[in-house]
Amino acid sequence: MGQSRAVLLDSFGDPEVLDVREVPAPQAGPGQIRVRVTAAGLNPMDWIMTADADTAARFGLSLPAGFGTDYAGLVDQAGDGVTGFAPGDRVFGGALSRSVADHVAIDLAGAVAANEAHHNPDGVDDRTAATLTIAGRTASAALAVVDPGPDDTVLVGGAAGGVGVFAVQLARIAEARVIGTGSATSGPRIRWWLPPRPSMSGSPSPSSP
Ligand SMILES: NC(=O)c1ccc[n+]([C@@H]2O[C@H](COP(=O)([O-])OP(=O)(O)OC[C@H]3O[C@@H](n4cnc5c(N)ncnc54)[C@H](OP(=O)(O)O)[C@@H]3O)[C@@H](O)[C@H]2O)c1
């Protein structure tokens, strides 16, 4: 069956409860792929959902629980009936509260973020891909609702945060004017990625950290 490592929790709580353990490697069942994880991304939801038993229960977690949701890596098993994925494919996606591990099994018929896999485009490294599913898609969904264009100004609160970084970039791709807010600590980073639009050279910086 093979061995693997995973971060596991025997109780919900602060980071002290996280423990790296040797575990049997998960196997890809029918309709599932197994991914050799090369990068795992963390979001506030990961420590919010494991912070206490009541919250964990709302996310359907039970003990021992894993940790982390965003992942990127290589498919190393494809179960019966799997189409569209094969061993060797570079993928990224979501494995709800179990991505900080050597291997994750993904049920391709599963729910968004809980069991999700996408092909990783050439040119996107694994560490970047492991930030896309939670924060990237949240920003993308928000921008899809707002649907900004060149005549719009988009205000992004928490522009230095995981979601904010994507929201700023997506709004700029849509050629909107972007105002990003953040703490004084985040100010330099926000100024760095919120330069004036080329078409606005000579006008005041749209950054407002
Ligand atoms: N519903 C969903 O599917 C979904 C998915 C992802 C995230 N979320 C939620 O979206 C929010 C952002 O997530 P994230 O991953 O971007 O988190 P994050 O990386 O921690 O970023 C949060 C940002 O908010 C700013 N901030 C913190 N406290 C603030 C305050 N009191 N007033 C104003 N700004 C404050 C921080 O800015 P400074 O560092 O500059 O202080 C930080 O950059 C979280 O609430 C998260 O739970 C929801």
The ligand as an SDF file (V2000), in Angstrom:
LIG
                    3D

 48 52  0  0  0  0  0  0  0  0999 V2000
  -16.5890   32.6020    1.1780 N   0  0  0  0  0  0  0  0  0  0  0  0
  -15.4950   32.0970    0.6350 C   0  0  0  0  0  0  0  0  0  0  0  0
  -15.5290   31.1860   -0.1880 O   0  0  0  0  0  0  0  0  0  0  0  0
  -14.1760   32.6810    1.0330 C   0  0  0  0  0  0  0  0  0  0  0  0
  -13.0280   32.1900    0.4220 C   0  0  0  0  0  0  0  0  0  0  0  0
  -11.8100   32.7670    0.7490 C   0  0  0  0  0  0  0  0  0  0  0  0
  -11.7840   33.7870    1.7070 C   0  0  0  0  0  0  0  0  0  0  0  0
  -12.9060   34.1850    2.3120 N   0  0  0  0  0  0  0  0  0  0  0  0
  -12.8730   35.2350    3.3230 C   0  0  0  0  0  0  0  0  0  0  0  0
  -12.3870   36.4170    2.6940 O   0  0  0  0  0  0  0  0  0  0  0  0
  -11.5990   37.1550    3.6410 C   0  0  0  0  0  0  0  0  0  0  0  0
  -10.2180   37.4120    3.0740 C   0  0  0  0  0  0  0  0  0  0  0  0
   -9.5400   36.1770    2.9420 O   0  0  0  0  0  0  0  0  0  0  0  0
   -8.0140   36.1880    2.6090 P   0  0  0  0  0  0  0  0  0  0  0  0
   -7.6270   34.7960    2.2880 O   0  0  0  0  0  0  0  0  0  0  0  0
   -7.6990   37.2410    1.6070 O   0  0  0  0  0  0  0  0  0  0  0  0
   -7.4290   36.6010    4.0310 O   0  0  0  0  0  0  0  0  0  0  0  0
   -6.0070   37.2560    4.3810 P   0  0  0  0  0  0  0  0  0  0  0  0
   -4.9620   36.7920    3.4180 O   0  0  0  0  0  0  0  0  0  0  0  0
   -5.8040   37.0690    5.8290 O   0  0  0  0  0  0  0  0  0  0  0  0
   -6.2310   38.7900    4.0750 O   0  0  0  0  0  0  0  0  0  0  0  0
   -7.1110   39.5490    4.8370 C   0  0  0  0  0  0  0  0  0  0  0  0
   -6.7880   41.0120    4.6140 C   0  0  0  0  0  0  0  0  0  0  0  0
   -7.7310   41.7720    5.3610 O   0  0  0  0  0  0  0  0  0  0  0  0
   -7.0800   42.8840    5.9460 C   0  0  0  0  0  0  0  0  0  0  0  0
   -7.6520   43.1180    7.2630 N   0  0  0  0  0  0  0  0  0  0  0  0
   -7.5390   42.3530    8.3500 C   0  0  0  0  0  0  0  0  0  0  0  0
   -8.1970   42.8970    9.3820 N   0  0  0  0  0  0  0  0  0  0  0  0
   -8.7440   44.0480    8.9150 C   0  0  0  0  0  0  0  0  0  0  0  0
   -9.5460   45.0710    9.4830 C   0  0  0  0  0  0  0  0  0  0  0  0
   -9.9160   45.0110   10.7660 N   0  0  0  0  0  0  0  0  0  0  0  0
   -9.9430   46.0870    8.7080 N   0  0  0  0  0  0  0  0  0  0  0  0
   -9.5850   46.1610    7.4160 C   0  0  0  0  0  0  0  0  0  0  0  0
   -8.8080   45.2320    6.8040 N   0  0  0  0  0  0  0  0  0  0  0  0
   -8.4080   44.1790    7.5600 C   0  0  0  0  0  0  0  0  0  0  0  0
   -5.6140   42.5320    6.0480 C   0  0  0  0  0  0  0  0  0  0  0  0
   -4.9380   43.6560    5.5600 O   0  0  0  0  0  0  0  0  0  0  0  0
   -3.5610   44.1710    6.2010 P   0  0  0  0  0  0  0  0  0  0  0  0
   -2.6360   43.0080    6.1820 O   0  0  0  0  0  0  0  0  0  0  0  0
   -3.1510   45.2500    5.2850 O   0  0  0  0  0  0  0  0  0  0  0  0
   -3.9140   44.6000    7.5900 O   0  0  0  0  0  0  0  0  0  0  0  0
   -5.4070   41.3610    5.0910 C   0  0  0  0  0  0  0  0  0  0  0  0
   -4.6140   41.7150    3.9780 O   0  0  0  0  0  0  0  0  0  0  0  0
  -11.5800   36.3340    4.9280 C   0  0  0  0  0  0  0  0  0  0  0  0
  -12.6020   36.8170    5.7720 O   0  0  0  0  0  0  0  0  0  0  0  0
  -11.9020   34.9450    4.4430 C   0  0  0  0  0  0  0  0  0  0  0  0
  -12.4650   34.1500    5.4560 O   0  0  0  0  0  0  0  0  0  0  0  0
  -14.1050   33.6700    1.9800 C   0  0  0  0  0  0  0  0  0  0  0  0
  1  2  1  0
  2  3  2  0
  2  4  1  0
  4  5  1  0
  4 48  2  0
  5  6  2  0
  6  7  1  0
  7  8  2  0
  8  9  1  0
  8 48  1  0
  9 10  1  0
  9 46  1  0
 10 11  1  0
 11 12  1  0
 11 44  1  0
 12 13  1  0
 13 14  1  0
 14 15  2  0
 14 16  1  0
 14 17  1  0
 17 18  1  0
 18 19  2  0
 18 20  1  0
 18 21  1  0
 21 22  1  0
 22 23  1  0
 23 24  1  0
 23 42  1  0
 24 25  1  0
 25 26  1  0
 25 36  1  0
 26 27  1  0
 26 35  1  0
 27 28  2  0
 28 29  1  0
 29 30  1  0
 29 35  2  0
 30 31  1  0
 30 32  2  0
 32 33  1  0
 33 34  2  0
 34 35  1  0
 36 37  1  0
 36 42  1  0
 37 38  1  0
 38 39  2  0
 38 40  1  0
 38 41  1  0
 42 43  1  0
 44 45  1  0
 44 46  1  0
 46 47  1  0
M  CHG  2   8   1  16  -1
M  END
$$$$
